């Protein structure tokens, strides 16, 4: 199932597209969560976070934080979800992203 994703990762590595790599790794993490493999899902999302921090792309990093918040919330891990939601919202404020702020607030459960 992940053969195409792995091939895509290879290509992104070859061409040096770090942003594309973060997005793809984030998507793989979300799929693992949806399949019920929280351990692998978390592993991939944390990897996406590390690369996002390394390249300094705030919008991509905000998306990773939002994904982590959303998936942890689904798993009833409220404290952890709140931490990532807050990180997502802070980046959304910096980026002046109203949609990002909205999602961050929703996942934090704040008014």
C-alpha positions in Angstrom: 0.0 0.0 0.0 2.8 2.4 0.8 4.9 1.5 -2.2 3.8 4.6 -4.1 4.4 6.8 -1.1 7.9 5.4 -0.7 8.6 6.0 -4.4 7.3 9.5 -4.1 9.6 10.1 -1.0 12.6 8.9 -3.1 11.8 11.3 -5.9 11.3 14.2 -3.4 14.7 13.4 -1.9 16.4 13.3 -5.3 15.0 16.7 -6.3 15.5 18.2 -2.8 11.9 19.1 -2.3 11.8 19.3 1.5 8.4 20.9 1.7 6.9 18.3 -0.4 8.5 15.7 1.7 7.0 17.1 4.9 3.6 17.1 3.4 3.9 13.6 2.1 5.2 12.3 5.5 2.4 14.1 7.3 -0.1 12.4 5.0 1.5 9.0 5.7 1.2 9.7 9.4 -2.5 10.6 9.1 -3.1 7.3 7.1 -1.5 5.2 9.8 -3.7 7.0 12.4 -6.8 6.2 10.4 -5.7 2.6 10.1 -5.4 2.5 13.9 -1.6 2.3 14.1 -1.1 5.3 16.4 2.6 4.4 17.0 3.5 4.6 13.3 1.2 7.6 12.8 2.9 9.5 15.6 6.3 8.5 14.3 5.6 9.9 10.9 4.0 13.1 12.2 6.9 13.8 14.5 9.3 13.2 11.6 7.3 15.7 9.6 7.5 18.1 12.5 11.3 17.8 12.7 11.8 18.4 9.0 9.3 21.3 9.0 11.3 22.9 11.9 14.6 22.3 10.0 13.4 24.0 6.8 11.6 26.7 8.7 8.5 26.6 6.7 5.8 27.9 9.1 2.7 27.0 7.1 3.8 23.4 6.7 4.7 23.2 10.3 1.3 24.6 11.3 -0.4 21.9 9.2 1.6 19.2 11.0 0.7 20.6 14.4 -3.0 20.8 13.3 -2.9 17.2 12.2 -1.3 16.1 15.5 -3.9 18.0 17.5 -6.7 16.6 15.5 -5.6 13.0 15.7 -4.7 13.2 19.3 -8.1 14.7 20.1 -9.8 11.8 18.2 -7.8 9.4 20.5 -9.0 11.3 23.5 -5.5 12.5 24.4 -6.8 16.0 25.3 -3.7 17.4 27.0 -1.4 16.4 24.1 -3.9 17.6 21.6 -4.2 21.0 23.3 -0.4 21.5 23.2 -0.3 20.9 19.4 -3.4 23.0 18.9 -1.8 25.9 20.7 1.4 25.6 18.6 -0.7 25.5 15.5 -2.7 28.6 16.5 0.4 30.6 17.4 1.8 29.9 13.9 -1.5 30.7 12.4 -1.5 34.1 14.2 2.0 34.8 12.9 1.0 33.9 9.4 -2.3 35.8 9.7 -4.2 32.7 8.7 -7.8 33.0 9.8 -8.6 29.4 8.8 -5.6 28.1 10.7 -6.5 30.1 13.8 -10.1 28.8 13.6 -8.9 25.2 13.5 -6.4 25.7 16.3 -9.1 27.3 18.5 -11.5 24.5 17.8 -9.0 21.8 18.7 -8.1 23.6 22.0 -11.8 23.8 22.9 -11.5 27.5 23.7 -14.0 30.3 22.9 
